[in-house]
Amino acid sequence: MNKEIRPDRRRFLGRAATAVMTVAAARLGGAGPAKAQACQPAPAGFGPLKRVKAGDLDVGYAEAGPADGPPVLLLHGWPYDIHTYAEVTPLLAAAGHRVIVPYLRGYGTTRFLSADAPRNGQQAALGADAVALLDALKIDRAVIAGCDWGARTACIVAALWPERCRALVSVSGYLIGSPEANRAPLPPAAELSWWYQFYFATERGRAGYEKHTRDFARLIWRTASPRWRFDDATFGRSAAAFDNPDHVAIVVHNYRWRLGLAEGEPKYDQLERRLAAGPTIAVPTITLEGDANGAPHPDAASYAKKFTGRYAHRVVTGGVGHNLPQEAPRAFADAVIGAGR
């Protein structure tokens, strides 16, 4: 079932979301496991950050909503951060959900536990990170939702660990891939849209991203969401997450691994073989697409059959680009609430 959604009166919605934060603030920092610790002052839109050891990582994350509410795990992408969900989070918290918003490996306050751990950005590693976080927070099942890298990670959890995923919300649909599948050349126009992937394949690209990280990210924001009029403050609060010491290594490895130019870790080989087979997803799912997405993304018809359970696809209109949760928070929150019913 396809639907079109138009975010009404975005300026009003932004003020309304701010008002809802006041309600949610009383619920922020819901009790998690004893090992979860307060971390640092809150980034804009969230309560004080927490941290917890999960798998290979010491994960920095925001939490909102009642501790006993239905859990929701929100996963950001590149080059974004937890502020993708700064307005979504209070909407879900006000609806009674326990909302967890982690920094991915290589972003914000998340750190590797070992200095010797590979700075690995392959897809299975990020999927395993999400499951390790659920384990650390003693969350058996959650609605898992994401955009960009976060959408791929959410799809991976839903496909490989369906018992941990109550429902799925994925911007741009089914994004699981493999280096083998990525070897097939695309038409020239499609290859052009992936220019940064080829840039990162070179040492010049790695050095360039390291030197111009913020300028690079701003360019991606503009091209991926050509009608989103974000201001310097909005960009700056997310760009601070790229100061993570592992950020460049994780981003470069992610794109090199996709092209088969970098090795993954052997401990993920079995998971990657399963993902390379293109597994179907049976959990209840809503996929979303903005009508002005300037980033590479598949056509919805190409992945609809990958979702074998209750499924709906929604197009969010009104000039909404790639960073859909931040550009249309009400539409994204509605999808999370609807998918989890």
C-alpha positions in Angstrom: 0.0 0.0 0.0 1.5 3.3 -1.1 0.6 6.6 0.6 1.6 10.2 0.2 2.3 12.3 3.2 2.8 16.0 3.2 4.4 17.6 6.3 2.1 20.4 7.2 3.3 23.7 8.3 6.9 22.7 9.1 7.7 25.9 11.1 4.7 25.3 13.3 5.7 21.6 13.7 9.1 22.6 14.8 7.6 24.8 17.5 5.2 22.1 18.5 8.0 19.5 18.8 9.9 21.9 21.0 6.8 22.2 23.2 6.5 18.4 23.4 10.1 18.3 24.6 9.0 20.0 27.7 6.6 17.1 28.4 9.2 14.5 27.4 11.9 16.2 29.6 10.3 14.9 32.7 10.7 11.4 31.3 14.2 11.7 30.0 16.9 9.4 31.3 14.5 6.5 32.0 16.1 3.8 34.0 18.3 1.4 32.1 20.6 -1.3 33.3 22.9 -0.4 36.2 25.9 -0.2 33.9 24.5 2.6 31.9 26.1 5.9 33.1 25.4 9.5 32.6 28.0 10.8 30.1 28.0 14.6 29.3 25.8 17.6 28.9 23.0 17.2 26.4 23.3 18.0 22.7 20.5 20.2 21.4 17.2 18.4 21.5 18.1 15.7 24.0 18.6 15.1 27.6 22.0 14.3 29.1 23.8 11.6 27.1 24.5 8.2 28.5 27.1 5.6 27.8 27.2 1.8 28.0 29.7 -0.9 27.0 28.2 -2.9 24.2 30.2 -5.4 22.1 33.3 -3.7 20.8 32.2 -0.3 21.8 31.6 2.2 24.6 28.4 3.6 23.1 27.2 7.2 23.6 23.5 7.5 23.3 20.5 9.6 24.1 17.4 8.2 25.8 13.9 9.6 26.3 10.5 8.4 27.3 9.2 6.1 30.0 11.6 3.3 31.0 8.8 0.8 30.7 7.5 2.1 27.3 7.7 0.0 24.1 11.4 0.4 23.0 12.4 2.2 19.8 15.9 2.2 18.5 16.7 5.1 16.1 19.8 4.7 13.9 21.4 7.6 12.1 23.5 7.6 8.9 26.4 9.4 7.2 27.2 12.3 7.3 24.6 12.8 10.0 24.3 12.1 13.7 21.8 11.6 16.4 20.3 15.0 15.6 18.6 13.4 12.7 16.0 12.4 15.4 16.1 15.6 17.6 12.4 16.3 16.7 11.3 12.7 16.3 12.5 11.7 19.7 10.1 13.9 21.8 7.2 13.0 19.6 7.8 9.3 20.3 8.5 9.9 24.0 5.2 11.8 24.3 3.5 8.8 22.7 4.8 6.6 25.5 7.8 5.0 23.8 11.2 4.4 25.4 13.5 6.0 22.7 17.2 5.0 22.3 19.3 7.1 19.9 23.0 5.9 19.7 26.0 7.4 18.0 27.2 4.8 15.5 30.8 3.7 15.7 33.0 6.6 14.5 30.6 9.3 15.6 30.1 11.5 18.6 30.9 10.0 22.0 31.0 6.4 20.9 34.5 4.9 21.3 36.1 1.5 20.7 37.0 -0.4 23.9 40.3 -1.5 22.4 42.9 0.7 20.8 43.8 -2.4 18.7 40.3 -3.1 17.3 40.0 -2.7 13.5 38.2 0.5 12.6 35.8 -1.5 10.6 32.7 0.1 8.8 31.4 -3.0 7.1 27.6 -3.5 7.2 27.6 -6.6 9.4 29.7 -4.9 12.1 27.1 -2.1 12.4 24.3 -4.7 12.6 26.1 -6.5 15.3 26.7 -3.2 17.1 22.9 -2.6 17.2 22.2 -6.0 18.7 25.0 -5.6 21.2 23.4 -2.3 22.3 20.0 -4.0 22.8 21.7 -6.7 24.8 23.6 -4.2 27.0 20.3 -2.2 27.7 18.4 -5.5 28.3 16.0 -4.8 25.6 14.6 -8.0 24.1 12.7 -6.5 21.1 12.3 -3.0 19.7 10.9 -1.1 16.8 14.1 -0.4 14.8 14.1 2.6 12.5 16.8 4.3 10.4 17.9 6.5 7.6 20.9 6.1 5.3 23.5 3.8 7.0 20.9 3.5 9.8 18.3 2.2 7.5 20.7 -0.5 6.2 21.6 -1.4 9.7 17.9 -1.6 10.7 17.2 -3.9 7.7 20.1 -6.1 8.7 18.8 -6.6 12.3 15.3 -7.3 10.9 16.7 -9.8 8.5 19.2 -11.7 10.6 17.8 -11.2 14.1 14.0 -10.9 13.5 13.3 -12.0 17.1 14.9 -8.7 18.3 12.9 -6.5 15.9 9.3 -5.8 16.7 8.8 -3.7 13.5 11.0 -1.9 11.0 10.9 1.6 9.5 13.4 2.1 6.7 14.0 5.3 4.7 14.7 4.3 1.1 13.7 0.7 1.7 15.8 -2.4 1.4 19.5 -1.4 1.5 21.3 -4.6 2.3 24.1 -5.3 -0.3 27.4 -7.0 -0.7 30.8 -6.3 -2.3 30.0 -9.0 -4.9 26.7 -7.3 -5.9 28.5 -3.9 -6.0 30.9 -5.2 -8.7 28.3 -4.8 -11.3 28.7 -1.5 -13.1 25.8 1.0 -13.2 24.7 3.3 -16.0 26.9 6.4 -16.2 24.3 8.7 -14.5 23.9 6.4 -11.6 27.7 6.0 -11.2 28.0 9.8 -11.2 25.7 10.0 -8.2 28.1 7.7 -6.3 31.1 10.0 -6.9 32.2 10.1 -3.3 32.4 6.3 -3.1 35.1 6.3 -5.8 36.8 9.4 -4.2 37.1 7.4 -0.9 38.7 4.5 -2.8 41.8 6.7 -3.2 44.3 7.9 -0.7 43.7 11.4 -2.1 40.1 10.9 -1.1 40.9 9.8 2.4 43.3 12.7 2.9 40.7 15.1 1.4 37.9 13.9 3.7 40.2 14.1 6.7 41.2 17.7 5.9 37.8 19.0 4.7 35.3 16.8 6.8 32.8 19.5 7.5 32.9 21.1 4.0 32.4 17.6 2.6 29.5 16.8 4.8 27.8 20.1 4.1 28.1 19.4 0.4 26.4 16.0 0.8 23.7 17.5 2.9 22.9 20.0 0.1 23.0 17.6 -2.7 21.1 14.8 -0.9 18.4 17.2 0.3 18.4 20.0 -2.3 15.2 21.7 -1.0 16.1 21.5 2.7 17.0 25.0 4.0 19.0 24.0 7.0 20.9 26.8 8.8 24.5 26.9 10.1 23.5 26.0 13.7 21.6 22.9 12.5 24.5 21.7 10.5 27.1 22.6 13.2 25.5 20.6 16.0 25.6 17.4 13.8 29.1 18.2 12.4 30.5 18.1 15.9 30.0 14.4 15.9 32.5 14.0 13.1 35.3 15.1 15.5 35.4 11.5 16.7 38.9 10.2 16.3 37.7 7.1 14.4 35.3 8.9 12.1 37.4 9.2 9.0 38.7 5.6 9.2 35.2 4.2 9.7 33.7 6.1 6.8 36.6 5.3 4.4 36.5 1.6 5.3 32.8 1.5 4.8 32.9 2.6 1.2 36.1 0.7 0.4 34.6 -2.5 1.8 31.5 -2.0 -0.3 33.6 -2.0 -3.5 35.7 -5.0 -2.4 38.8 -2.8 -1.9 39.1 -3.4 1.9 38.8 -6.6 3.9 36.2 -7.1 6.6 36.7 -8.9 9.9 36.6 -12.7 9.7 34.2 -12.9 12.7 31.5 -11.3 10.4 32.1 -13.6 7.4 29.1 -15.9 8.2 26.8 -12.9 8.6 28.0 -11.4 5.4 27.3 -14.6 3.5 23.8 -14.5 4.7 23.4 -10.9 3.8 24.9 -11.5 0.3 22.0 -13.8 -0.3 19.5 -10.9 0.0 17.4 -12.3 2.8 13.8 -11.3 3.0 12.3 -9.4 5.9 9.2 -10.8 7.6 8.7 -8.3 10.5 6.0 -5.6 10.0 7.6 -2.8 7.9 7.0 0.7 6.7 9.4 2.1 4.1 9.5 5.8 3.5 10.9 8.0 0.7 11.1 11.8 0.3 9.9 13.2 -2.9 13.1 15.3 -3.3 15.7 12.7 -2.3 18.9 13.8 -4.2 21.0 10.9 -2.9 21.3 7.5 -4.7 18.4 5.3 -3.7 16.5 2.4 -5.2 13.0 2.6 -6.7 10.4 1.3 -4.3 9.1 -1.2 -6.8 12.5 -2.9 -6.9 12.5 -3.9 -3.2 8.8 -4.3 -2.3 8.9 -8.1 -2.5 11.8 -8.2 0.0 9.2 -7.5 2.7 7.1 -10.6 3.2 5.2 -9.5 6.3 2.7 -6.6 6.8 4.1 -3.9 4.6 3.4 -0.3 3.4 5.4 2.2 1.5 4.9 5.9 2.0 6.1 8.9 -0.1 6.5 12.0 2.0 5.9 15.1 -0.2 6.7 18.7 0.1 10.4 18.8 -1.0 11.6 16.2 1.5 15.1 15.0 0.8 17.4 12.2 2.0 17.5 13.1 5.7 13.8 12.4 6.0 13.4 12.1 9.8 14.9 15.6 10.4 13.1 17.2 7.5 9.7 15.6 8.2 9.8 14.5 11.8 6.0 14.1 12.2 5.8 11.7 9.2 8.7 9.6 10.5 7.3 9.4 14.0 3.9 8.4 12.6 5.5 5.6 10.7 7.3 4.3 13.8 4.1 4.4 15.8 2.1 2.8 13.0 4.7 0.0 12.3 4.8 -1.0 15.9 1.0 -1.4 16.4 
